[in-house]
Amino acid sequence: MNIQFYPAELDYVNAKLKRGPRAGSFLAGFLQCCLDADFQNYELLRSALQVLMEKYPADPDDLAAEREERVGG
């Protein structure tokens, strides 16, 4: 599965890339790779993304805005 099947991860990636302070070049590049990865490659990246989500949490308001935008509510 790709990132579209993991809503919490998708919201995190979009929140970090589109909202708030700019992510560092490594994190931004990695997050973009997560968005671009096909179903096979995303599964390889997923565990690293989960570690980065803990180390560099997204702002809760940014996450809520991304969730609202995604679900259209």
C-alpha positions in Angstrom: 0.0 0.0 0.0 1.1 3.6 -0.5 0.8 6.5 1.8 -2.8 7.2 0.7 -3.8 4.1 2.8 -2.3 5.5 6.0 -4.3 8.7 6.8 -2.3 9.7 9.9 1.0 9.4 8.0 -0.4 11.3 5.0 -1.7 14.1 7.3 1.7 14.3 9.0 3.7 14.5 5.7 1.4 17.1 4.2 1.4 19.1 7.5 5.2 19.2 7.6 5.6 20.0 3.9 2.8 22.6 3.5 2.3 24.3 6.9 4.3 25.8 9.7 8.0 26.1 9.7 9.9 24.7 6.8 11.2 21.2 7.3 15.0 20.8 7.0 16.3 19.6 3.6 16.7 16.0 4.7 13.3 15.7 6.3 11.6 17.6 3.4 13.3 15.3 0.8 12.4 12.2 2.7 8.8 13.3 3.1 8.5 14.0 -0.6 9.9 10.5 -1.3 7.1 9.1 0.9 4.5 11.0 -1.1 6.0 9.8 -4.4 6.7 6.2 -3.5 4.7 3.4 -5.0 3.1 0.7 -3.0 6.2 -1.5 -2.8 8.7 1.3 -2.0 6.4 3.0 0.5 6.4 0.0 2.7 10.2 0.2 2.9 10.0 3.8 4.0 7.2 3.5 6.4 9.1 2.4 9.5 11.6 5.2 9.1 8.8 7.7 8.7 7.2 6.5 11.9 10.5 7.1 13.8 10.8 10.6 12.2 7.2 11.4 13.2 8.1 10.8 16.8 11.4 12.7 16.6 9.9 15.7 14.7 6.2 15.9 15.6 3.9 18.1 13.6 2.0 20.9 15.1 -1.5 19.5 16.3 -3.3 22.5 14.6 -1.5 21.7 11.3 -2.4 18.0 11.6 -6.1 19.0 12.3 -6.1 21.3 9.3 -4.7 18.6 7.0 -7.2 16.0 8.3 -10.1 18.5 7.7 -8.9 19.2 4.2 -8.5 15.5 3.4 -12.0 14.5 4.7 -13.6 17.6 3.4 -15.2 18.5 6.7 
